[in-house]
Amino acid sequence: MTEVPTAFLPPLVIVYIISILGKFSTHALINQGTAYTSYMRNHKYIYYLIGATIVLVIISTIFYLIQSFQYEKNYDKTFQTIRITETADQLLLALKDAETGQRGYLLTGNRNYLSPYLRAQSTIDKKHAYFLSLLSKKRGVGPALNELSQWIEIKRNELNLTIRLYDRGEREKALTTVNSGRGKHAMEQIERLITRITAEEKSQLFKYNESSSQLNDRIQVFTIAGSYMLLVIIIASLVTIIQNREQINKLFKQLDDKNKQLEARKDELQNISHELIKQNGELERFAYIASHDLRSPGINLKSLLELYERSDNQVERAELFDAMKEVSAILLNKLDDLIKLLRSNKGPAIVKEDLVFEEVYTKLLKGLSIDIKNTQARLDHDFSRAPGIRYPKSYLESIMQNLLSNAIKYRHPDRPPHIRITTYRQNKSIYLKVEDNGLGIDLKQYGQRMFGLHQTFHDNKDSRGIGLYITRAQVLAMGGSIKVESEPGNGTTFTVCLG
């Protein structure tokens, strides 16, 4: 594919620069409302120059493409002619090699002299076929090609016949056939025809070269003339622009000041927008934490009250009353923490503390005591491999409570819940692992929606689809990750990288 020469690219750049300067100056002057009338003449003149440049570039490109297309055609024809003449020479050389091998064998009887003859056989076939294919589309050479093929066939038959006669012991008959001059005459006719065909091709080659030379001359003349015209246009454009330089510089400075003000305002608005988005996200997460974390101790407290009202045993009522006091204390502590967060100027700030897993776990068990008792759940824990962590207290409590309460809530109806919670270190990170023997979940069907908001996967009236959403949001906010493994009916394992 022909490309536009690089000589035509500078005008395109000039067109672009002149256009930008012209448009900018025009709009700026209109906006400023000064010297517009005097500028209009120069403004129109600039656009006339732009139009002339574009027209010249288009004409130059079209001319170049046309000339290049013709040049490529001449090149293809030249290359075709060279291939024809080279193939003709190779064909003639192969025939002579075959003849040399035949003569040597007939004179000496030594079969080693047949080597050139044998090698030439396949070469003659290939070169003859290729020679015919190269000339098949040319007009006026059909009769010459047919005659050439006939003489080649006669020559090869003469070569083959004499060798066969010699092989049968008829040496005199073979030599008589050679001396008859038939093979010599065939070779002369082949040389004559090949010489005539190649001479015609070489004549065409000269014409192609002459045409290509003329094309090159035209391209050079047109390019030089176009370059001078472009130079005149560029000089005129620059003179026009320089005449308005002071006004343009002034407008540039004014616009630059305006742009700086707009950029400063833009950065300020972006910062405010980012801060608002961040605060909205934190407030949304805070609202979910508040509604979800307060719900569990509230439900426990309600259940304890119902048991207290139904019990007639004073000892049991006393135990239930103590349990209600503990749950109430936990609920009050939760409320105090949330109130502190609300009063903070930063909203629900993320403040890290040095926490002990055992202490957090023990506190959570008190809040879940009634659920554990009612379901006869068995809980095992092992925090020996990672006893503590520096982490936001409210986040860690919420994460552990959600995972433990879910393990109890989605228990299997045919067996008591068995929950195991452990911690360990790996690659400088602390992991929390919660395993249960509950209902499990079909991850192939629900895995993509596992941590979505208000996503529930079991028929449980207390399910609201918030717990895992909150847990994942808290974990991600601290730069961690959460992974789930589960099979329907075989329980679930949550592995949380706390960071």
C-alpha positions, -999 to 999 in steps of 0.1 A, spaced: 0 0 0 14 34 -10 19 59 19 18 96 18 54 108 18 68 126 48 73 157 27 36 163 29 34 160 67 48 194 77 20 213 58 -6 193 78 11 203 110 11 240 99 -25 237 90 -33 225 125 -12 252 142 -26 280 121 -62 267 127 -57 265 165 -41 300 167 -68 314 144 -97 299 162 -83 307 196 -75 343 187 -110 348 172 -129 334 201 -107 352 226 -112 385 209 -150 380 206 -151 371 243 -130 402 252 -150 424 229 -119 444 219 -103 451 185 -127 426 169 -135 447 138 -98 452 130 -90 416 136 -117 402 113 -97 409 82 -66 391 94 -88 363 107 -103 358 73 -69 360 57 -56 332 80 -85 309 70 -79 316 34 -43 305 39 -55 274 57 -79 266 29 -51 271 3 -28 248 23 -54 221 26 -61 222 -11 -24 221 -20 -19 191 4 -48 172 -11 -37 179 -47 -1 169 -38 -13 137 -21 -35 127 -50 -8 134 -76 17 114 -56 -7 84 -51 -14 84 -89 22 85 -98 32 59 -72 5 36 -85 18 39 -120 54 34 -107 43 2 -89 28 -11 -121 60 -4 -139 80 -20 -112 58 -52 -113 62 -53 -151 99 -48 -148 102 -76 -122 81 -99 -144 104 -92 -174 135 -99 -154 120 -132 -143 111 -142 -179 146 -135 -192 163 -153 -162 140 -183 -166 147 -184 -204 185 -183 -197 182 -211 -171 160 -232 -195 185 -228 -223 214 -236 -200 197 -268 -188 192 -280 -224 229 -273 -231 238 -293 -200 217 -322 -211 233 -320 -246 268 -319 -231 261 -350 -209 248 -369 -240 278 -360 -261 302 -370 -234 286 -403 -229 284 -411 -266 321 -403 -271 335 -421 -241 309 -447 -230 315 -435 -195 282 -432 -177 296 -406 -153 292 -382 -182 255 -386 -180 253 -368 -147 247 -333 -163 221 -349 -185 202 -366 -157 203 -334 -135 190 -313 -164 159 -334 -170 140 -322 -139 153 -286 -144 141 -285 -180 106 -296 -169 104 -270 -141 119 -241 -160 98 -249 -191 66 -250 -172 75 -218 -153 85 -200 -185 51 -209 -201 32 -197 -170 51 -163 -170 42 -157 -207 7 -172 -206 -10 -139 -201 10 -120 -227 -6 -113 -260 11 -123 -293 35 -149 -279 12 -180 -281 25 -192 -315 61 -187 -305 56 -206 -272 39 -235 -290 68 -237 -315 93 -235 -287 76 -264 -268 77 -285 -300 114 -279 -306 122 -286 -270 103 -319 -273 122 -328 -305 155 -320 -288 148 -341 -258 135 -370 -279 168 -369 -299 188 -369 -267 168 -398 -252 169 -418 -285 207 -416 -289 213 -427 -253 189 -456 -255 206 -467 -288 240 -465 -272 228 -485 -242 215 -513 -265 250 -515 -281 240 -496 -313 267 -471 -310 271 -464 -347 234 -458 -351 234 -434 -322 263 -414 -337 246 -414 -370 215 -399 -354 236 -372 -338 255 -365 -370 222 -362 -389 220 -326 -375 184 -329 -364 193 -322 -327 216 -294 -337 188 -278 -358 163 -281 -329 188 -265 -306 193 -236 -330 156 -231 -333 152 -231 -295 180 -205 -292 164 -184 -319 129 -184 -303 142 -178 -268 164 -150 -281 134 -134 -299 112 -136 -268 138 -122 -245 147 -95 -269 110 -84 -269 110 -85 -231 142 -65 -228 127 -39 -252 97 -36 -229 120 -34 -199 137 -4 -215 103 13 -219 93 5 -183 126 20 -170 121 51 -192 86 55 -179 97 51 -143 124 77 -149 98 102 -162 75 95 -133 104 103 -109 111 135 -127 75 146 -125 73 138 -88 104 157 -81 93 188 -101 58 187 -84 73 183 -50 97 212 -54 70 234 -68 46 224 -40 72 230 -13 78 265 -26 41 272 -26 38 259 9 68 280 20 50 311 7 18 302 25 36 294 58 56 327 57 23 346 50 6 328 78 34 335 103 35 372 93 -2 374 99 1 357 133 30 379 144 10 410 136 -14 399 162 12 385 186 7 411 214 -30 407 215 -27 370 213 -2 369 241 -24 391 263 -54 368 256 -33 337 263 -22 352 297 -58 361 306 -70 326 296 -42 310 315 -52 329 346 -88 318 342 -77 282 336 -56 282 368 -86 295 388 -108 269 372 -83 242 380 -80 253 416 -118 253 419 -120 220 402 -95 204 426 -114 219 455 -147 205 443 -131 171 437 -117 170 472 -151 179 486 -168 152 464 -143 125 475 -147 134 511 -185 133 508 -183 99 491 -160 86 518 -182 99 546 -214 85 530 -198 51 527 -186 52 563 -221 64 575 -238 36 555 -214 10 569 -220 25 604 -258 23 600 -256 -14 590 -232 -22 619 -255 -4 643 -287 -21 631 -271 -56 629 -249 -56 660 -276 -43 683 -301 -68 669 -284 -99 683 -282 -88 720 -317 -74 717 -331 -107 705 -312 -125 733 -326 -101 759 -361 -107 745 -357 -145 747 -344 -143 782 -374 -123 793 -397 -148 778 -380 -177 796 -380 -157 828 -418 -151 826 -425 -188 818 -402 -202 845 -415 -211 880 -382 -222 894 -367 -195 915 -331 -207 910 -336 -208 872 -352 -173 873 -322 -160 893 -298 -174 866 -320 -160 838 -320 -126 856 -282 -126 859 -280 -135 822 -303 -106 814 -281 -82 833 -250 -94 814 -268 -91 780 -281 -57 790 -246 -46 799 -234 -58 766 -262 -39 748 -253 -7 768 -216 -10 759 -226 -14 722 -247 18 725 -219 36 743 -195 27 715 -219 38 688 -226 71 706 -189 78 708 -186 72 671 -215 96 664 -200 123 685 -166 120 668 -159 148 643 -147 122 619 -178 101 620 -174 64 624 -136 66 626 -114 35 623 -92 35 654 -69 5 659 -64 -10 694 -43 -39 708 -69 -66 712 -68 -102 726 -89 -127 707 -97 -146 739 -112 -116 756 -133 -106 725 -145 -142 721 -155 -145 758 -175 -112 756 -193 -124 725 -202 -157 741 -222 -139 768 -242 -121 742 -249 -154 724 -255 -175 755 -292 -180 750 -288 -191 714 -260 -215 725 -282 -229 752 -313 -233 731 -295 -250 702 -272 -270 725 -243 -257 704 -207 -268 711 -180 -242 705 -143 -249 704 -116 -223 701 -78 -221 697 -61 -187 696 -27 -200 706 -10 -195 672 -21 -158 670 -33 -146 705 -38 -109 696 -40 -83 669 -40 -45 665 -74 -39 649 -105 -17 653 -124 -31 683 -159 -26 668 -148 -43 635 -133 -74 652 -163 -78 675 -187 -74 645 -168 -98 623 -166 -126 650 -202 -121 661 -216 -123 626 -197 -154 617 -206 -171 650 -242 -161 650 -245 -173 613 -230 -206 623 -257 -210 649 -286 -196 629 -279 -218 598 -275 -250 618 -284 -284 604 -318 -296 617 -305 -332 623 -276 -324 646 -265 -298 672 -242 -271 660 -205 -277 664 -184 -246 658 -147 -242 658 -129 -208 657 -91 -205 654 -65 -179 645 -30 -183 629 -3 -164 613 8 -168 577 30 -146 555 31 -118 582 -8 -117 581 -32 -129 608 -61 -152 598 -94 -159 616 -111 -192 607 -146 -202 616 -158 -238 608 -193 -252 614 -213 -284 606 -244 -265 595 -266 -265 564 -238 -254 541 -245 -236 508 -243 -243 471 -214 -221 460 -219 -229 423 -254 -215 425 -250 -187 451 -212 -180 453 -214 -148 432 -241 -134 456 -226 -147 488 -217 -113 502 -244 -92 486 -266 -69 505 -300 -85 515 -290 -118 500 -304 -148 518 -301 -185 508 -321 -204 534 -357 -203 547 -349 -186 580 -373 -159 593 -345 -141 610 -323 -139 579 -319 -103 566 -289 -107 544 -268 -80 561 -243 -98 583 -220 -111 556 -222 -79 536 -211 -59 567 -184 -85 575 -169 -83 540 -171 -45 539 -152 -43 573 -126 -68 562 -119 -50 529 -118 -16 546 -88 -29 566 -71 -43 535 -80 -79 542 -99 -106 524 -125 -132 531 -129 -167 516 -157 -192 520 -157 -230 514 -190 -249 517 -210 -279 505 -247 -283 510 -254 -304 541 -217 -305 551 -211 -272 568 -193 -240 559 -158 -226 566 -150 -189 565 -113 -179 564 -107 -142 570 -74 -125 564 -74 -97 589 -42 -81 576 
